[in-house]
Amino acid sequence: MLGVKIGIVAAMRSEINYLLTHCEIVNEIKLKKNSFYQCEYGDYDLVIVASGVGKTNASVYTQMLIDYFEPTAVINIGIGGSLSEVISPLSVVLGESFSHHDVNQEQMENLFPNQSVFFADSRLVTKFSTYIDETKQGKIVSGEVFISDSAVKEAIIKKHQPLLVDMETSSIAHCCYINDMPFISLRSVSDLADESSDETYEVNEKQAADQVGKLLLSVLEKENFLF
């Protein structure tokens, strides 16, 4: 493995399956009750992990990914709920900024890390923005709950004005910020974060997850991530 090393974190196995079936798996390393897959794809060395659902799992395995494998950058992939009327199921959202929607913003700003919003690496945004419509580039928020209630959805929109909600991205961004690690997130919409979400999620999960994996590999083929 001699190429540019990129760490990839998703929550669920279904969100990394496309990558694992389209990349050459060189090694599976078991650490702390989980598996990290070292893969080759063209000129890239990818280290891929499914952290498990939720912000704590995502934070733990992102930190391990950084410490053990020392990637050049970390990319989050996966699926989430749309919080925008113009973003329908199976659309791909490019995360430019990230917040926890279930944590007091003033507390985040007054105590370490002294900010409530984390930002994607500008160089990574530039590389990916060519492939994703501008209306689908913006803020992603995360919290420890699957959103399937219109009232909760509207409250999150009013407070944060995000495009998408999930359960991990903000914690991965938070972890990468502390580590000075370049980060970006790509999420495909599985549902509308309302009362229809449970059913829609089941229908769209695989296609949405595969769509993000396919897009990521396509961008890796076209772009140089050496920086």
N, C-alpha and C positions, 0 to 999 in steps of 0.2 A: 504494500500500500504506500504509494509515493506521491499521490496527487494532493490537491488542495483538500483539506479536511473540513467537512461541514457536519455539525451535529443537528439531528432532526428529532424533535420531540412531538409526540401526539399523545392523546389520552388513552385511546383504545386500540386494540390489535386491528380492528377493522379499518382504522385510519392509517395504518402503515402497511397493510397487506399489498396494496398496489406496488409500493416501492420494493417490498421484499420479493415479489414475483417478477420484477422487471430489472432488478440489479443483481449482480453476482455477490452472493453472501460468502465472505471470506472466513468469517469467524463469528461465533456466538459466545459472548462472555457473560457469565452469570455473576451478578453483583447485588448484594443486599435484596434478595428475594425477587430479582427481576433479570431480564435478559437485554443486553446491548448487542446489536447486530452491526458488525463491521462489514461494510459492503463497498464494492467498486462499481462506479458508473462513469464510463469515459475517463476523463482526466481527474475525477473526483473520488475521494475517499469519504464515504458517508458512514456516520455512526448513528444508528436509528434506535429509538427506544419508545415503547408505549408505557407511559408513566402510571397509568391508572387514572380514574376519574377524580377530579377535584383539585383544588389549589395546593393542598399540602403534598399530595403525591407528585404533582407537576414540579413543585419547588425542589423536593428532595432529589428527584432523578435528573433535573436540569443541573443542579449543583454537582451531582456525581459525574454527569456527562462532561462538564467543564473541567473538573478536577482530574479525572482519570484519563480523559482522551484529548484535552487541550485543542478543541476545534478552533478554526479561524472565525467561524460565525455559528450562530444557532438559529434554526428556522423551525417555527411551530406550524404544523399542518393539522387539519381536522375539519369538523363540521360545527355548525352553530345555528342559532335562531335569528332570523331577520328582524331588525328594529326599524327598518325603513320601508316606506310604501313602494319605493322604486326598485327594491332588491327582492326578487322572487326566489323561490326554492331552486336550487342547483346553480345559482349565481355564485361566483367566487369573489370574496372580499379580501382586499389587501389592507392589512392593519398598519396604520401610520402612528397611532397613539393608543394607549391602553390604560385602563383604570379598574380598580376593584369597585363594583357597584354595591357591595355589602359591607364596606368599611367606611368609617367616618372620615370624610375628606380633610377636615381641620386637624384631626389627630395625625393623619399621614403627613400633613404639611408642617405641623408643630413638633413632631417627633421624627426620629430617623425612619425613613430616608429623606425626610423633609420635602417630599413632593407627593402629589396624589395622581400624577399622570406620568407615564413612562413613554418613551418615543422609540420608534423603529430607527435603525441605522439609515441615514440619508442615502448612503451609497447603495444599500440594498433596495431601498424604495425606488431609486432611479432605475435600477436594473429590472425590477418587476413591474413597474408602473406602465411600461410599454405594452404589456400583455393583458392588462386589466383596465376596463373602462374607468374613467376618472370619477364617475358617480359611485363607483364601488370601492373607492379608496377613502379610508377615514378611521374612525375610532371603534375599537372593540372593547367591551367591558365584560368582566367575569365575576362570578359569585358561586357560592356553594349550594346552588339550587338549579334545577331544570325549570326554565320559565314556560309555563303553560296557562297563564292567567293574564287576561287583557289589562286588568287594572294594574298589576305588578309591572307589566310591560310598559304601560304609559308612564308610570312613575319613574322607571329607569330612563326612558326617553327624555322626560322633562328635566331630569337632573343632569344627564350626561350627554345628550344628543349623539348617541352612538349609531353605528350602522348594524352592529351584530352583537349578540350576547352568547357567552359560553361559560364553561366552568374552570378553565385553566389559563388562558392566554395572559391575563394580567400578571399572574404569579410568575410565569416564565419570563415575561418582560421585566418584572421587578428583580428577579434573580440575576438576569443578564445585566441589568443596570448596576447592581452592586459589584458585579465582576468585570465591569467595563468590557462586556462581550457584545459585539455587533449582533443585532437581533431583528427578525421580521416574522410576521405571521400571515399565513394564507388559510382562509377558512371558507368552505363551501356551505351554502345555506341548506339545511335539512328541513326546516320548519319555520313557522311565522311567530313563534313564541307566544301563542295564544291557546285558546281551548282546543284547537285542532291539532296541536303540536304532537301529542302522543301518537296519533294515527299517522300523521304526515312524516314524522321522524322514522317510523318503522318502514314506510314505503321508500323513503329517499336515502336512508343511511348509507348503503353500499355505493350507490351511484354518486352521491355527493362526495364521499370519502375518496373514491377512485378518481374522481374528476380533479381533485386537488393534487393527488399524487402524480397524475399524468401531466398537469400543468407545470409542476415543479421540475420534473425531469425534462420537459420540453425547454424550459428556461435554462436549466443547467447545460443543455446541449448548445445553446445559442450564446450564452454570456460567459464572460471571464470573471470568476469570483476571487481572483488573487488580489488581495489588498492588505 
